[in-house]
Amino acid sequence: MSEPLPQVPTPPAPAPASTARPSRILIADDQADVLEALRLLLKRDGYSVVTSQSPQGALATLESEDVDLVLMDLNYARDTTSGREGMDLLGRIRAQDAALPVVVMTAWGSVEGAVEAMRGGARDYVQKPWDNTRLLATLRTQLELGRALKRSRRLEEENQHLRRGQGGLPTMVSESRAMQPIRRLIERVAPSGANVLVTGEHGTGKEVVARLLHASSTRADRPFVAVNSGGLSEGVFESELFGHVKGAFTDAKTDRIGCFELADGGTLFLDEIGNMPLSQQAKLLRVLQTGELHPVGSSKTRRVDVRVVSATNVDLSKAVTEGRFREDLLYRLNTVELQLPALRERREDIPLLASHFLAEHGRRYGRPTMRLSPGALEALLSYAWPGNVRELEHAVERALLMAAGDEVTAEDLLLKRATREGASRLEEMTLEEVERYLIERALARHEGNVSEAAKGLGLSRSALYRRLQHYGIKGAR
């Protein structure tokens, strides 16, 4: 079935010479005139183009050639209207290379078909007859996404042992079904530059998601700045976010650059946004609306280009209804909202996370051969984890320090095994009881050696001696 084709525009002025190879796009469509029109349009925009008139030909091309993006029709000669051939092709492409950006085309204006394709892994869609400007913009966006994802994967492979705590990519350990939509959404929105609101209970990994969004974006080589926006008092809020000039107030001895300027060109992560007072919300909204700020004590306007990723465990819609949060600010923050599941909703990830944290902290504390016993794994799986991933990490780190040998036992975890809803034994102990217990276990593991026990506990030798005297613990040397 033939369709009207947009006129191919006059080619633009030549772009500056580049040593990088042009992006290679595979176009799959069963109509020769469509392929030719698209080939001319994309070639004149600087792309390398390969075409195919059948799903089988497209798959063969992908097996033999490097392609950066697939632009494919949903309907082919064998089944011209249902889109089944196209959906089958999309699934096979995703199975072959899940990271390859795919943009689908449909001549029937079917929103349902486009939605199904997006659910099946397509990154975007265009309708025939296409608009040249929109088509080219869509392809550029998706090619940027593909490059960002490839860069993320390459860096992850090269810096796997260095990435946490040293400015590299953070680790998101997840294979559960509950986390798969989160991963797909991160991949889809990361390069867009849109503001993202990350919601979820305490300890679910909201900052990890924020760092992944930044690392997978076109801003990845620019700063990522994190600030607990809900914990700033009225007196320091503007200075912290917008900076101040010398003499602006009594303690302003020098000029200070605020978080917005530090993050210029990059990403600003505003944690605990739901706890921000209304007066501070108004000041934040003004900067988000205009992209302009004034450091405290200065009348000079400064412009910033910042992507804002915010996070909260507060129900902001309810807070808006109750008058505790500005609705206009919420609209600025949640262009995309990403809700993280609690750890109890992704229980199959617990063994993976525990093993990851054990290996990570094992390297840190010089105990790289540590492993989880079957009993410890059972205890981890049967616990409710009200503190989510953060609590799991702390429990594993504590157990590693307390373990006498190379195996972490259920007893080392200090968790109740009775039910999944059981509370930690730590909640039944006073702070002093917990501290004394940890000190005694560290001394036992290091045979009374105070220096080694202090090192394992992260204390100085003198600090540990003071605690030994306070608790009346004998037998140390």
C-alpha positions as CSV (number, residue, x, y, z in Angstrom):
1,M,0.0,0.0,0.0
2,S,1.5,3.3,-1.0
3,E,1.5,6.5,1.0
4,P,2.2,10.2,0.4
5,L,5.9,10.9,1.1
6,P,7.2,14.2,2.5
7,Q,9.3,16.2,0.2
8,V,13.0,15.8,0.9
9,P,14.4,19.2,1.8
10,T,17.3,21.0,0.3
11,P,20.5,19.7,1.9
12,P,21.9,21.9,4.7
13,A,25.3,23.5,4.6
14,P,28.1,20.9,5.1
15,A,28.9,20.2,8.7
16,P,32.5,20.7,9.9
17,A,34.7,17.7,9.2
18,S,34.9,15.1,12.0
19,T,37.1,12.1,12.5
20,A,34.2,10.2,14.1
21,R,32.3,7.8,11.8
22,P,28.8,8.9,10.9
23,S,26.0,7.2,12.8
24,R,24.7,4.2,10.8
25,I,20.9,3.7,10.6
26,L,19.1,0.6,9.3
27,I,15.7,1.4,7.7
28,A,13.3,-1.6,7.4
29,D,10.2,-1.0,5.2
30,D,8.7,-3.1,2.4
31,Q,8.1,-0.1,0.1
32,A,10.9,0.9,-2.2
33,D,9.8,4.6,-2.5
34,V,9.7,5.0,1.3
35,L,13.2,3.5,1.6
36,E,14.5,5.8,-1.0
37,A,12.9,8.9,0.4
38,L,14.3,8.1,3.9
39,R,17.7,7.2,2.5
40,L,18.0,10.6,0.8
41,L,16.8,12.5,3.8
42,L,19.1,10.8,6.3
43,K,22.1,10.8,4.0
44,R,21.8,14.5,3.5
45,D,21.7,14.9,7.3
46,G,25.0,13.2,7.5
47,Y,24.0,9.6,8.4
48,S,25.2,6.4,6.9
49,V,22.1,4.4,5.8
50,V,21.5,0.7,5.1
51,T,18.0,-0.5,4.0
52,S,16.0,-3.7,4.0
53,Q,12.5,-4.5,2.6
54,S,11.8,-7.5,4.9
55,P,12.1,-8.5,8.5
56,Q,14.4,-11.3,7.6
57,G,16.7,-9.0,5.6
58,A,16.8,-6.5,8.6
59,L,17.9,-9.3,11.0
60,A,20.5,-10.5,8.6
61,T,21.9,-7.0,8.3
62,L,22.1,-6.7,12.1
63,E,24.0,-9.9,12.3
64,S,26.6,-8.8,9.8
65,E,26.9,-5.0,10.3
66,D,27.3,-2.5,13.1
67,V,24.2,-0.4,13.3
68,D,23.5,2.5,15.7
69,L,19.7,2.7,15.3
70,V,16.9,0.9,13.6
71,L,14.0,2.8,11.9
72,M,11.4,0.2,11.1
73,D,7.9,-0.1,9.8
74,L,5.3,-2.1,11.8
75,N,3.5,-3.5,8.7
76,Y,5.0,-5.6,5.9
77,A,3.8,-7.5,2.8
78,R,2.7,-10.7,4.5
79,D,0.4,-8.9,7.0
80,T,-0.1,-5.3,5.9
81,T,-2.4,-3.9,8.7
82,S,-2.0,-5.7,12.0
83,G,1.6,-4.8,12.8
84,R,2.3,-8.4,13.9
85,E,5.3,-8.8,11.6
86,G,6.7,-5.6,13.0
87,M,6.2,-6.5,16.6
88,D,7.8,-9.9,15.9
89,L,10.8,-8.2,14.3
90,L,11.0,-5.7,17.2
91,G,11.1,-8.6,19.7
92,R,13.9,-10.4,17.8
93,I,15.9,-7.2,17.6
94,R,15.6,-6.7,21.3
95,A,16.6,-10.3,21.9
96,Q,19.7,-9.8,19.7
97,D,20.7,-6.4,21.2
98,A,18.5,-4.9,24.0
99,A,20.5,-1.7,24.0
100,L,20.0,-0.9,20.3
101,P,17.6,2.1,19.8
102,V,14.6,1.2,17.7
103,V,12.1,3.8,16.3
104,V,9.0,2.4,14.8
105,M,6.8,3.8,11.9
106,T,3.2,3.1,11.3
107,A,1.0,4.4,8.5
108,W,-2.3,3.8,10.3
109,G,-2.1,6.4,13.0
110,S,-2.7,3.7,15.5
111,V,-2.0,4.9,19.0
112,E,-2.6,1.4,20.3
113,G,0.0,0.0,18.0
114,A,2.6,2.6,19.0
115,V,1.9,2.0,22.7
116,E,2.3,-1.7,22.2
117,A,5.6,-1.2,20.4
118,M,6.9,1.1,23.2
119,R,6.0,-1.6,25.7
120,G,7.8,-4.1,23.5
121,G,11.0,-2.1,23.7
122,A,10.8,0.6,21.0
123,R,12.3,3.9,22.1
124,D,9.9,6.1,20.1
125,Y,7.6,6.1,17.1
126,V,6.7,8.3,14.1
127,Q,3.6,8.2,11.9
128,K,3.5,8.2,8.1
129,P,3.6,10.5,6.3
130,W,6.3,11.7,8.6
131,D,7.4,15.2,9.4
132,N,11.1,15.6,8.4
133,T,11.9,17.9,11.3
134,R,10.3,15.7,13.9
135,L,11.7,12.5,12.4
136,L,15.3,13.9,12.4
137,A,14.9,15.3,16.0
138,T,13.6,11.9,17.2
139,L,16.5,10.0,15.6
140,R,19.1,12.4,17.0
141,T,17.6,12.0,20.5
142,Q,17.6,8.2,20.3
143,L,21.2,8.1,18.9
144,E,22.3,10.2,21.8
145,L,20.6,7.8,24.2
146,G,22.4,4.8,22.5
147,R,25.7,6.5,22.8
148,A,25.1,7.3,26.4
149,L,24.2,3.8,27.3
150,K,27.2,2.4,25.4
151,R,29.4,4.9,27.3
152,S,27.9,3.8,30.6
153,R,28.4,0.1,29.9
154,R,32.0,0.7,28.8
155,L,32.9,2.7,31.9
156,E,31.2,0.1,34.1
157,E,33.3,-2.6,32.6
158,E,36.5,-0.6,32.8
159,N,36.0,0.7,36.4
160,Q,33.9,-2.0,38.0
161,H,36.1,-2.3,41.1
162,L,36.6,1.5,41.5
163,R,33.2,2.9,40.7
164,R,31.7,3.2,44.2
165,G,33.1,6.0,46.3
166,Q,35.5,7.2,43.6
167,G,33.2,9.2,41.3
168,G,32.5,6.3,38.9
169,L,29.1,4.8,38.0
170,P,27.1,3.6,40.9
171,T,25.9,0.0,41.1
172,M,22.3,-1.0,40.7
173,V,22.1,-4.7,41.6
174,S,18.7,-6.0,40.4
175,E,17.3,-8.9,38.5
176,S,13.8,-8.9,40.0
177,R,10.7,-8.3,37.8
178,A,9.7,-5.3,40.1
179,M,13.0,-3.5,39.1
180,Q,12.9,-4.1,35.3
181,P,10.5,-1.3,34.5
182,I,12.7,1.0,36.6
183,R,15.7,0.1,34.6
184,R,13.8,0.6,31.3
185,L,12.5,4.0,32.4
186,I,16.0,5.1,33.5
187,E,17.4,4.2,30.1
188,R,14.5,6.0,28.3
189,V,14.5,9.3,30.3
190,A,18.2,9.6,31.2
191,P,19.3,11.4,28.0
192,S,16.2,13.7,27.8
193,G,17.3,16.3,30.3
194,A,13.9,16.2,31.8
195,N,13.5,16.8,35.6
196,V,12.9,13.5,37.4
197,L,11.2,12.9,40.8
198,V,12.3,9.7,42.5
199,T,10.0,8.5,45.2
200,G,10.1,5.5,47.6
201,E,10.7,4.6,51.2
202,H,13.8,5.4,53.1
203,G,16.8,3.3,51.9
204,T,15.4,2.2,48.6
205,G,18.3,3.6,46.6
206,K,17.0,7.0,45.4
207,E,20.4,8.6,45.1
208,V,21.8,5.5,43.2
209,V,19.0,6.1,40.7
210,A,19.8,9.8,40.5
211,R,23.5,9.0,39.8
212,L,22.5,6.5,37.1
213,L,20.3,9.1,35.4
214,H,23.2,11.5,35.4
215,A,25.8,8.9,34.3
216,S,23.6,7.8,31.4
217,S,22.8,11.3,30.2
218,T,24.4,13.7,27.8
219,R,25.5,15.6,31.0
220,A,27.6,12.7,32.2
221,D,30.9,14.6,31.9
222,R,29.6,17.6,33.9
223,P,29.2,17.8,37.7
224,F,26.7,15.8,39.8
225,V,25.9,17.7,43.0
226,A,23.9,16.2,45.8
227,V,22.3,18.2,48.6
228,N,19.8,17.3,51.4
229,S,17.4,20.1,50.6
230,G,15.0,19.1,53.3
231,G,17.6,19.5,56.0
232,L,18.7,23.1,55.3
233,S,17.6,25.7,57.8
234,E,16.1,28.9,56.7
235,G,19.3,30.8,57.4
236,V,21.6,28.7,55.2
237,F,19.2,27.6,52.4
238,E,19.8,30.4,49.9
239,S,23.5,30.5,50.6
240,E,23.8,26.7,50.1
241,L,21.8,26.6,46.9
242,F,22.5,30.0,45.4
243,G,25.7,31.0,47.0
244,H,26.7,34.3,48.6
245,V,29.1,37.2,48.2
246,K,31.6,38.4,50.7
247,G,30.0,40.5,53.4
248,A,26.5,39.4,52.6
249,F,26.1,38.5,56.3
250,T,28.3,38.3,59.4
251,D,30.1,35.0,58.7
252,A,30.4,35.6,54.9
253,K,34.2,36.1,54.9
254,T,34.6,35.1,51.2
255,D,32.4,34.6,48.1
256,R,30.8,31.2,48.0
257,I,29.4,29.3,44.9
258,G,26.1,27.7,45.5
259,C,25.0,24.2,44.5
260,F,23.1,25.4,41.5
261,E,26.2,27.0,40.0
262,L,28.4,24.0,41.0
263,A,26.0,21.8,39.0
264,D,25.8,24.2,36.0
265,G,25.7,22.0,32.9
266,G,25.2,18.9,35.0
267,T,22.7,17.5,37.5
268,L,21.6,18.7,40.9
269,F,20.2,16.1,43.2
270,L,17.8,17.5,45.8
271,D,17.2,14.8,48.4
272,E,14.3,15.0,50.9
273,I,12.5,17.5,48.8
274,G,9.2,16.8,50.5
275,N,10.6,18.2,53.8
276,M,11.4,21.6,52.4
277,P,9.4,24.5,54.1
278,L,7.0,26.5,51.9
279,S,9.1,29.6,52.1
280,Q,12.1,27.8,50.6
281,Q,9.9,26.1,48.0
282,A,9.0,29.5,46.6
283,K,12.7,30.5,46.2
284,L,13.5,27.2,44.5
285,L,10.5,27.5,42.1
286,R,11.7,30.9,41.0
287,V,15.1,29.5,39.9
288,L,13.5,26.5,38.2
289,Q,11.1,28.7,36.2
290,T,13.7,31.3,35.1
291,G,17.0,29.5,35.2
292,E,18.3,32.6,36.9
293,L,19.5,33.2,40.5
294,H,21.0,35.9,42.7
295,P,23.7,35.0,45.2
296,V,22.9,36.3,48.7
297,G,24.0,39.9,48.9
298,S,24.4,40.3,45.2
299,S,22.1,42.0,42.7
300,K,23.9,40.4,39.7
301,T,21.8,37.8,37.9
302,R,23.5,34.5,37.0
303,R,22.0,32.0,34.6
304,V,22.4,28.3,35.1
305,D,21.6,25.2,33.0
306,V,20.9,22.5,35.5
307,R,18.9,19.3,35.4
308,V,17.1,18.7,38.7
309,V,16.6,15.2,40.0
310,S,14.7,15.2,43.3
311,A,13.8,12.5,45.8
312,T,11.4,12.0,48.6
313,N,9.6,9.4,50.7
314,V,6.7,11.9,51.2
315,D,3.4,11.6,49.3
316,L,3.7,15.0,47.5
317,S,0.2,14.8,46.0
318,K,-1.2,14.5,49.5
319,A,1.2,17.2,50.7
320,V,-0.2,19.5,48.0
321,T,-3.8,18.8,49.1
322,E,-2.9,19.6,52.7
323,G,-1.1,22.8,51.7
324,R,2.4,21.6,52.7
325,F,3.8,21.6,49.2
326,R,3.4,23.9,46.2
327,E,1.5,22.3,43.3
328,D,3.4,24.5,40.8
329,L,6.7,23.3,42.2
330,L,5.6,19.7,42.0
331,Y,4.9,20.2,38.3
332,R,8.4,21.5,37.8
333,L,10.0,18.6,39.6
334,N,8.0,15.6,38.3
335,T,8.2,15.9,34.5
336,V,8.9,12.2,35.0
337,E,8.2,10.3,38.3
338,L,10.0,7.2,39.1
339,Q,8.7,5.2,42.1
340,L,11.1,2.7,43.6
341,P,9.7,-0.5,45.2
342,A,10.5,-1.5,48.7
343,L,13.0,-4.3,49.3
344,R,10.2,-6.6,50.5
345,E,8.6,-6.1,47.0
346,R,11.8,-7.3,45.2
347,R,12.8,-10.1,47.6
348,E,14.5,-12.1,44.9
349,D,17.2,-9.4,44.7
350,I,18.2,-9.9,48.4
351,P,20.8,-12.7,47.8
352,L,22.3,-10.6,44.9
353,L,22.5,-7.5,47.0
354,A,23.9,-9.3,50.1
355,S,26.6,-10.9,48.0
356,H,27.5,-7.6,46.4
357,F,27.8,-5.8,49.7
358,L,29.7,-8.7,51.2
359,A,32.3,-8.6,48.4
360,E,32.5,-4.8,48.5
361,H,33.0,-4.4,52.2
362,G,35.2,-7.5,52.2
363,R,37.7,-5.7,50.0
364,R,37.4,-2.6,52.1
365,Y,38.2,-4.4,55.4
366,G,40.7,-6.8,54.0
367,R,38.4,-9.9,54.1
368,P,37.8,-10.7,50.4
369,T,37.1,-14.4,51.0
370,M,34.0,-13.9,53.1
371,R,30.8,-15.8,52.1
372,L,27.2,-16.2,53.4
373,S,26.2,-19.4,55.1
374,P,22.9,-21.1,54.1
375,G,21.5,-20.1,57.5
376,A,22.5,-16.4,56.9
377,L,20.8,-16.4,53.6
378,E,17.7,-17.9,55.1
379,A,17.7,-15.2,57.8
380,L,18.1,-12.5,55.1
381,L,15.2,-13.8,53.1
382,S,12.9,-14.1,56.1
383,Y,13.5,-10.6,57.5
384,A,11.1,-7.7,56.7
385,W,13.8,-5.0,55.9
386,P,11.9,-1.9,57.0
387,G,15.1,0.1,56.2
388,N,15.3,-1.5,52.7
389,V,18.5,-1.7,50.8
390,R,20.4,0.7,53.1
391,E,19.5,-1.5,56.1
392,L,20.6,-4.6,54.3
393,E,24.0,-3.1,53.4
394,H,24.6,-2.0,57.0
395,A,23.5,-5.5,58.3
396,V,25.9,-7.2,55.9
397,E,28.8,-4.8,56.8
398,R,28.2,-5.3,60.5
399,A,28.0,-9.1,60.1
400,L,31.3,-9.2,58.2
401,L,33.0,-7.4,61.0
402,M,31.5,-9.7,63.6
403,A,32.1,-13.0,61.8
404,A,34.8,-15.1,63.5
405,G,35.8,-17.0,60.3
406,D,35.3,-16.7,56.5
407,E,31.6,-17.4,56.7
408,V,28.9,-15.0,57.9
409,T,26.3,-16.9,60.0
410,A,22.7,-16.0,60.8
411,E,23.8,-15.1,64.3
412,D,26.3,-12.6,62.9
413,L,23.5,-10.7,61.2
414,L,21.7,-10.0,64.5
415,L,18.3,-10.5,62.8
416,K,15.3,-12.4,64.2
417,R,14.5,-15.5,62.1
418,A,11.0,-16.1,63.3
419,T,9.0,-14.3,60.6
420,R,9.5,-11.9,57.7
421,E,7.9,-9.3,59.7
422,G,10.2,-9.8,62.7
423,A,12.2,-6.9,64.0
424,S,16.0,-6.7,64.3
425,R,17.5,-7.8,67.6
426,L,19.2,-4.4,67.6
427,E,15.8,-2.8,68.3
428,E,15.6,-4.7,71.5
429,M,19.0,-3.5,72.8
430,T,20.1,-0.1,74.1
431,L,22.7,1.8,72.2
432,E,25.3,1.0,74.8
433,E,24.4,-2.8,74.7
434,V,24.9,-2.8,70.9
435,E,28.2,-1.0,71.2
436,R,29.5,-3.3,73.9
437,Y,28.4,-6.4,71.9
438,L,30.2,-5.2,68.7
439,I,33.3,-4.4,70.7
440,E,33.4,-7.8,72.4
441,R,32.9,-9.6,69.0
442,A,35.6,-7.6,67.4
443,L,38.1,-8.4,70.2
444,A,37.1,-12.1,70.1
445,R,37.8,-12.2,66.4
446,H,41.2,-10.5,66.7
447,E,42.1,-12.5,69.9
448,G,42.2,-9.5,72.1
449,N,44.4,-7.3,69.8
450,V,43.2,-3.8,70.4
451,S,44.9,-2.3,67.4
452,E,43.3,-4.8,65.0
453,A,39.9,-4.6,66.7
454,A,40.0,-0.8,66.5
455,K,40.8,-1.0,62.8
456,G,38.0,-3.4,62.1
457,L,35.5,-1.2,64.0
458,G,36.7,2.0,62.2
459,L,38.0,3.5,65.5
460,S,41.3,4.9,66.7
461,R,43.2,2.8,69.2
462,S,42.7,5.5,71.9
463,A,38.9,5.7,71.2
464,L,38.6,2.0,71.6
465,Y,40.6,2.0,74.9
466,R,38.2,4.7,76.2
467,R,35.2,2.4,75.4
468,L,36.9,-0.6,77.0
469,Q,37.4,1.4,80.2
470,H,33.8,2.7,80.1
471,Y,32.3,-0.8,79.7
472,G,34.8,-2.5,82.0
473,I,35.9,-5.0,79.3
474,K,39.0,-7.0,80.3
475,G,41.3,-9.2,78.4
476,A,42.4,-6.8,75.7
477,R,46.1,-6.3,74.8
